[in-house]
Amino acid sequence: MKEVPNIMKKDDILSLEKRWASLKKRYGPDAYKQIPVPVIYAQALEDAEHITYELSRFIYDEEILPQREPLHEQYLVHSISYPSQNESFFKEIHRLSDFIKGTGDHYTGVLLIDVSEWQGHYQGKRFNRILSYLSNLRLNGLVLFFYTNLKNYNPETRMLDAVISSYFRSARVVFEISDLQDFMISELTNKGIVVDKRSSFYLERFITKASGSPSFHGTDSIRNICEEIIQRYKSTQGRSGVLDESLLKGLFTASEYLNKSFPDPYYYARDSIFKSHSIK
């Protein structure tokens, strides 16, 4: 069974699941036609998949959709590429159509659509044609949308919300930098490591920087980093139970995973993480 980070049970996810359960009571087996389509904003596709898995599990547990077996086929992921200058737009429509047809004529399940490559083009006719195509499909399931590289709720994300809501009932699900930091601290705390205020500040700086790298894979990357922190902590004698600045500096300098995944000078800037600052 796929392991889902416990941080995925965010308030907006719980609120959405509560709405879905209410619609199930009202509409019975046709509830899936009425439930709002989640538009997931996250730092990495992996996090969107974790959220999709969590929502899928709820949908099947509540019998909003018929149970699918095996478990890992409860949802499918498809990325819609933005066509190059020499490519026909309809090639992408055909690729999407072939993907959906390959799931069976009567696919009953959850389909996660990555529309990140279309940033800057959400108002265009071609993107609207894709949404029109998806909204007219007779799927016995649910379509979700994912947008990556979220820094804040900006005009681009507002535009995406507006365009999608023209074709689907929609609801926002946001997984931000602060959620990644909470997840990281939770992972460390569960191993008996206390993260003090100064270390928490440094970890937030690191996650903010790392999240802009193509090598960053959200909670999956955070787990790898936590494993290195835990191993280094355990190998150091006389620790007080608190993750301190010196241990973090040693990790960021010597970590094989970090230096391989976020190498200098491309993106991983150790020095800037530990610049002097004032923490109140």
Helices and strands as residue ranges (DSSP letters): G 6-8, H 11-27, G 28-33, E 37-41, H 45-61, G 71-73, E 75-79, H 89-101, E 110-114, G 116-118, H 125-135, E 142-147, H 155-165, E 170-174, H 177-189, E 194-195, H 197-210, H 219-235, E 242-243, H 245-254, H 256-261, H 270-273
